[in-house]
Amino acid sequence: MRQPNPFRHVGTVLGFALAGALSGCGGSSMDGSGSPMPPPGPPSSPTSSAPPAVMQAQQANTPVDPAIVAADNTFGLNLFQNLNSGASGNVAIAPISVAMALQIVYNGAAAGSATQQGMAQTLALGSLSTQDLNNDNAALQGSLLNPDPLVQLTIANSLWIHLGTDTVSPAFTQMDQTYYGATVGDLAGAPANVNNWVSTETDGLITSILPNANYASVIAVIANVIYFKGQWSTEFDPSQTAAAPFTLMDGTQVSVPMMHESATYGYLQGANFQAVRIPYGAGRFSMLAVMPDAGTTLSSFVASLTPTMLNGWVGQLQTGMGTLSMPKFTATYGASLVQPLTTLGMQAAFCADPQAGFPGIGLACIQDVEHKTVVEVDESGTVAAGATTVTLTPTAVQAPLFTLSLDHPFLYIIRDDQTGELLFIGAMTNPS
């Protein structure tokens, strides 16, 4: 597994890489080169690097609202299904990253507008108001601070604007810093400084996401990253890893390094699938690997999934000794999300629609949404990172003993088992 930079900022060790303070709002500011501007006064303590609303929620032990988890998971699964439909290769996304980036932008939509209604539908927000949304995200982020001594988890946000001629609403900037700890940077250095920020926050796992372009006419770029590094509760013995066949969707086979371990896992034999829960660290986080039986394609299986089904499977897992084989793999995926988000109902948020507009940010519409995900799995655990950027431009307008070998295409999900939040979803069709 990738070894992290030992000099990585303290925010990662704590769980959130949210640095400094800007006007007392929990964010920091960057110059056009992407270098952090020195904070006023002495460095803040590690705990105070989290945004004010997150600190308050953590200190008050505010429970996580199931409504935000349900919204994130529903949206994430819908997006994953859309991207996976017809895909010929591996697909992997970080639902929480895409959802949070778009939820930040959602704050700027006019109440009752087609833009707001389309985003609320796509993001599955139901009756959540923007204030509910921000409070719930603060509680969720607070719950994920210091999750496990064997798990590093970073969620970071940034807001990129033209610092000299800023047209973004001060209220929007204030909200982004207070609830999401947004670092504020200058678009004069884009895309290099934005990509540098993403690379730093993901420990080099994602080095580039924002496309090369002229950002002089761009109003703002909202960026979110999630970085996860978890050690298996029971590590696979590297000496047992050996080449083995993995059957692809077309029936052909490739040779891949297959890991083997006999340990206690949560296991479920479903009607047309097998599922195993592989825990990280103290057990709060896990990977749920689900492999359809022969005769059921992974694409049709994924297309039928619902959050209720996933929650039901987790509740039916039985803990027992099992022998597990799974491939070592690295999955890298990137895509523009404009088309799938449009299909899911967000068309009125994009510049192509004359109704698009975010007056709460400025006279802006969404030009592009980019997402990248990298997942590395080996004998010691998992390193995964997801990054999302939203570019806004001016508006034109007791269990059985089992044996399971994940040697066919399978679904994998990294989730927070305490809240049920889905952190990553992937379809592994070819680990070679």
C-alpha positions in Angstrom: 0.0 0.0 0.0 1.2 3.5 -0.8 3.3 4.9 2.1 2.1 8.4 3.1 4.4 11.4 3.2 5.7 11.5 6.8 5.8 15.3 6.6 2.1 15.6 5.6 0.3 18.3 7.4 -1.2 17.6 10.8 -4.7 18.0 9.6 -4.6 14.6 7.9 -3.5 12.9 11.0 -6.4 14.4 12.8 -8.8 13.4 10.0 -9.4 16.8 8.4 -6.9 18.8 6.4 -8.5 22.2 6.9 -5.8 24.8 7.6 -5.5 28.2 9.2 -8.0 30.9 9.7 -9.3 33.7 7.5 -11.3 36.4 9.1 -12.1 33.9 11.9 -14.0 31.6 9.5 -11.8 28.5 9.6 -10.4 28.9 6.1 -7.0 30.0 4.8 -6.0 32.0 1.7 -3.6 31.1 -1.1 -1.8 33.3 -3.5 -1.8 32.8 -7.3 1.1 30.3 -7.1 -0.8 28.0 -4.8 1.5 28.6 -1.8 -0.3 29.1 1.5 -0.2 32.6 2.8 1.2 32.7 6.4 -1.5 32.8 9.0 -1.8 35.7 11.3 -0.3 34.9 14.7 0.9 31.5 16.0 -0.1 28.3 14.3 -3.5 27.1 15.4 -3.9 23.9 17.4 -4.8 20.7 15.5 -8.4 20.7 16.7 -9.0 24.3 15.8 -8.1 23.5 12.2 -11.6 22.1 11.6 -14.2 24.7 10.5 -16.1 26.4 13.3 -19.4 24.6 12.7 -17.7 21.2 12.6 -15.9 21.9 15.8 -19.2 23.0 17.5 -21.0 19.9 16.2 -18.2 17.6 17.5 -17.9 19.3 20.9 -21.7 19.1 21.3 -21.7 15.5 20.1 -24.4 16.3 17.6 -25.8 13.1 16.1 -25.6 12.6 12.4 -29.0 13.2 10.7 -30.0 10.0 8.9 -31.5 12.2 6.2 -28.1 13.5 5.0 -26.7 10.0 4.9 -29.8 8.8 2.9 -29.5 11.7 0.5 -25.8 11.2 -0.1 -26.1 7.4 -0.6 -29.2 7.7 -2.9 -27.5 10.3 -5.0 -24.2 8.4 -5.0 -25.7 5.1 -6.1 -27.8 6.8 -8.8 -24.6 8.5 -10.2 -22.6 5.3 -10.0 -25.3 3.3 -11.8 -25.5 6.0 -14.5 -21.7 6.0 -15.0 -21.4 2.2 -14.9 -24.2 1.6 -17.4 -22.5 0.6 -20.6 -19.0 1.1 -19.2 -16.5 -1.5 -20.5 -13.9 -0.9 -17.8 -13.5 -0.3 -14.1 -15.6 2.5 -12.6 -15.0 4.0 -9.2 -16.4 7.2 -7.6 -16.3 8.9 -4.2 -20.0 9.7 -3.6 -19.5 11.9 -0.6 -17.0 14.1 -2.5 -19.4 14.7 -5.4 -22.4 15.2 -3.1 -20.6 17.7 -0.8 -19.2 19.8 -3.6 -22.6 20.1 -5.3 -24.3 20.7 -1.9 -21.9 23.7 -1.3 -22.9 25.1 -4.7 -26.6 24.4 -3.9 -26.4 27.1 -1.3 -26.1 29.7 -4.1 -29.3 28.6 -5.9 -32.3 30.9 -5.8 -35.1 29.6 -3.6 -37.8 27.9 -5.7 -35.9 28.3 -9.0 -35.6 25.5 -11.6 -31.9 25.3 -10.7 -32.6 24.7 -7.0 -35.5 22.2 -7.7 -33.4 20.2 -10.2 -30.4 20.0 -7.8 -32.6 19.0 -4.9 -34.1 16.2 -6.9 -30.7 15.0 -8.2 -29.1 15.2 -4.8 -32.1 13.5 -3.2 -32.4 16.2 -0.6 -36.1 15.8 0.1 -37.3 18.4 2.6 -33.8 19.5 3.7 -33.3 23.2 3.7 -29.9 24.7 2.9 -29.5 25.4 6.7 -30.4 21.8 7.5 -28.0 20.7 4.8 -25.1 22.7 6.2 -25.8 21.8 9.8 -26.1 18.1 8.9 -22.8 18.2 6.9 -21.1 19.9 9.9 -22.3 17.0 12.2 -21.2 14.4 9.6 -17.8 15.9 9.3 -17.5 16.2 13.1 -18.4 12.5 13.4 -15.6 11.6 11.0 -12.9 13.5 13.0 -10.3 11.1 14.5 -12.3 8.0 13.5 -9.8 5.3 14.2 -6.1 5.1 15.1 -5.5 2.8 12.1 -7.6 4.9 9.7 -6.6 8.3 8.2 -9.5 10.2 6.8 -9.3 13.6 5.2 -12.2 15.7 3.9 -11.1 19.1 2.6 -12.7 21.9 0.6 -11.5 24.9 -1.2 -12.9 27.9 -3.1 -11.0 29.5 -6.0 -11.9 33.0 -7.0 -10.2 36.1 -8.6 -9.0 37.7 -5.4 -8.4 41.1 -6.9 -11.8 41.4 -8.6 -13.9 39.0 -6.6 -17.5 38.9 -7.6 -18.5 35.9 -5.4 -21.0 36.8 -2.7 -19.3 37.4 0.7 -22.1 35.4 2.3 -21.4 32.4 0.1 -17.7 32.6 1.0 -18.5 32.9 4.7 -20.8 29.9 4.5 -18.2 27.8 2.7 -15.6 28.6 5.3 -17.8 28.3 8.4 -19.4 24.9 7.5 -16.8 23.4 5.1 -13.5 25.0 6.1 -12.9 26.1 2.6 -9.4 27.3 1.8 -9.6 30.4 -0.5 -7.3 30.5 -3.4 -6.7 32.7 -6.5 -7.9 31.7 -9.9 -5.0 33.6 -11.4 -2.9 30.5 -10.8 -5.5 28.0 -12.1 -5.4 25.2 -13.0 -1.9 24.6 -11.6 -2.6 25.8 -8.1 -5.9 24.0 -7.9 -4.3 20.7 -9.0 -1.5 21.3 -6.6 -3.9 21.7 -3.7 -5.7 18.5 -4.8 -2.4 16.6 -5.0 -1.4 17.8 -1.6 -4.7 16.9 0.1 -4.7 13.4 -1.5 -1.1 12.8 -0.7 -0.2 12.6 -4.4 -2.8 10.0 -5.2 -4.6 12.5 -7.5 -2.2 14.9 -9.1 -4.5 16.6 -11.7 -8.2 17.1 -12.0 -8.9 20.6 -13.3 -8.5 20.7 -17.1 -6.1 23.1 -18.8 -8.1 26.1 -19.8 -8.2 29.9 -19.6 -9.9 30.7 -16.2 -9.9 34.4 -16.7 -13.7 34.4 -17.2 -14.5 31.8 -14.6 -16.3 33.2 -11.5 -15.3 30.4 -9.1 -14.2 26.8 -8.8 -15.4 24.8 -5.8 -13.2 21.8 -5.0 -13.6 18.9 -2.6 -11.3 16.0 -1.8 -11.6 12.9 0.4 -8.5 10.8 1.3 -8.8 7.4 3.0 -6.0 5.2 4.3 -7.2 2.2 6.2 -5.3 -0.8 7.5 -7.1 -4.1 7.4 -8.2 -5.4 10.9 -6.7 -8.7 9.7 -4.0 -8.2 7.1 -3.4 -10.6 4.3 -0.2 -12.5 4.5 2.0 -11.3 1.6 3.6 -14.7 1.4 0.3 -16.2 0.4 -0.3 -13.8 -2.5 0.1 -15.7 -5.8 -0.9 -15.3 -9.5 -4.4 -16.7 -10.2 -7.0 -16.4 -13.0 -9.6 -13.7 -12.9 -12.5 -14.1 -15.3 -13.5 -11.0 -17.2 -17.0 -10.1 -18.3 -16.5 -11.6 -21.8 -15.5 -14.9 -20.3 -11.8 -14.6 -21.0 -9.3 -14.9 -18.1 -6.3 -12.8 -17.0 -3.7 -13.6 -14.4 -3.7 -11.3 -11.4 -2.0 -11.3 -8.0 -4.6 -12.9 -5.7 -4.4 -12.4 -1.9 -5.6 -15.1 0.5 -6.5 -15.0 4.2 -8.5 -17.1 6.7 -10.1 -15.0 9.3 -13.4 -13.9 10.9 -15.6 -11.9 8.5 -19.2 -10.9 8.1 -20.6 -13.0 5.3 -23.9 -13.3 3.4 -25.0 -15.8 0.8 -27.8 -14.0 -1.0 -30.2 -15.2 -3.6 -27.9 -14.5 -6.5 -24.7 -13.2 -4.9 -22.2 -13.6 -2.1 -21.1 -10.6 0.1 -18.3 -10.3 2.6 -17.5 -7.4 5.0 -13.8 -6.8 5.4 -13.1 -4.4 8.3 -10.5 -1.8 8.7 -8.7 -0.9 12.0 -11.0 -1.1 15.0 -14.0 -2.0 12.8 -15.9 1.3 12.2 -15.0 1.3 8.5 -15.1 -1.6 6.2 -15.1 -2.8 2.6 -18.2 -4.6 1.5 -17.3 -6.8 -1.5 -20.3 -8.3 -3.4 -19.9 -10.8 -6.2 -22.9 -11.9 -8.3 -23.3 -15.6 -8.9 -22.6 -17.1 -12.3 -25.3 -16.2 -14.7 -25.8 -12.7 -13.3 -23.7 -10.0 -14.9 -22.2 -7.3 -12.7 -23.8 -4.6 -14.9 -27.3 -5.9 -14.4 -26.6 -6.5 -10.8 -25.4 -2.9 -10.2 -28.4 -1.5 -12.2 -30.8 -3.1 -9.7 -29.2 -1.9 -6.5 -30.9 0.4 -4.0 -29.6 1.9 -0.7 -32.3 -0.1 1.1 -30.9 -3.3 -0.4 -27.4 -2.5 0.6 -28.5 -1.6 4.2 -30.4 -4.9 4.3 -27.4 -6.9 3.3 -25.3 -5.4 6.0 -27.9 -6.2 8.5 -28.0 -9.8 7.4 -24.3 -10.5 7.6 -23.3 -13.3 9.8 -20.0 -13.3 11.5 -17.8 -16.4 11.2 -14.6 -17.9 10.1 -14.0 -17.9 6.3 -11.4 -18.2 3.7 -11.2 -15.2 1.4 -9.3 -14.6 -1.8 -9.3 -11.2 -3.5 -7.1 -9.5 -6.0 -4.6 -6.7 -5.3 -5.6 -3.9 -7.6 -5.4 -0.2 -8.4 -8.5 1.4 -9.9 -8.2 4.8 -11.5 -11.2 6.6 -12.9 -12.0 10.1 -14.1 -14.9 11.7 -15.9 -16.8 14.9 -16.5 -20.2 14.5 -14.7 -22.1 17.0 -16.8 -24.0 14.4 -18.8 -24.9 12.0 -16.0 -26.0 14.9 -13.7 -28.1 16.3 -16.5 -29.7 12.9 -17.0 -30.4 12.6 -13.3 -32.3 15.9 -13.3 -29.8 18.7 -12.8 -30.0 20.2 -16.3 -31.2 23.6 -15.0 -27.9 24.1 -13.1 -25.7 24.0 -16.2 -24.9 26.9 -18.5 -26.5 25.3 -21.5 -29.9 25.9 -19.8 -31.1 29.5 -19.9 -32.7 29.0 -16.5 -29.4 28.2 -14.9 -28.3 30.5 -12.2 -26.8 30.8 -8.7 -27.5 34.4 -7.5 -26.3 33.4 -4.0 -22.8 33.0 -5.5 -22.8 35.6 -8.2 -24.3 35.8 -11.7 -23.1 32.2 -12.3 -24.0 28.9 -13.8 -22.2 25.5 -13.7 -19.9 25.0 -16.7 -18.3 21.7 -15.7 -18.1 19.1 -12.9 -15.0 17.0 -12.9 -14.4 13.9 -10.7 -11.5 11.6 -10.2 -11.0 8.6 -8.0 -8.1 6.3 -7.2 -8.4 3.1 -5.1 -5.3 1.0 -4.2 -5.9 -2.3 -2.4 -3.1 -4.6 -1.2 -2.2 -7.0 1.7 -2.0 -4.2 4.3 -5.2 -2.3 3.5 -6.6 0.4 1.3 -5.6 3.8 0.1 -8.3 5.7 -1.7 -8.9 9.3 -2.8 -11.6 11.1 -4.6 -11.7 14.7 -5.9 -14.4 16.9 -7.3 -14.3 20.3 -8.9 -17.3 22.4 -9.9 -16.5 25.3 -12.3 -18.8 28.2 -12.4 -18.9 30.8 -15.2 -21.0 33.9 -15.7 -24.6 33.1 -16.5 -25.7 33.5 -20.1 -28.8 32.8 -18.3 -23.0 -17.2 13.8 -22.1 -17.9 10.6 -21.4 -20.6 8.1 -17.9 -21.5 7.2 -17.5 -20.2 3.7 -15.0 -20.0 0.9 -15.2 -17.0 -1.4 -12.8 -16.1 -4.2 -13.5 -12.8 -5.8 -12.3 -14.0 -9.2 -15.1 -12.6 -11.3 -16.2 -9.0 -11.7 -17.4 -7.7 -8.4 -18.8 -4.6 -6.7 -16.9 -3.0 -3.8 -18.0 -0.3 -1.4 -16.1 1.5 1.3 -18.5 2.8 3.9 -18.7 4.3 7.4 -20.5 1.6 9.3 -21.4 4.0 12.1 -23.4 6.4 9.9 -23.9 4.2 6.9 -22.3 6.9 4.6 -20.9 5.4 1.4 -17.4 6.8 0.9 -16.4 4.9 -2.3 -18.2 2.7 -4.7 -16.4 0.7 -7.4 -17.0 -2.0 -10.0 -13.9 -4.1 -10.5 -14.1 -5.8 -13.9 -10.4 -6.2 -14.6 -7.8 -5.9 -11.9 -4.9 -6.6 -14.2 
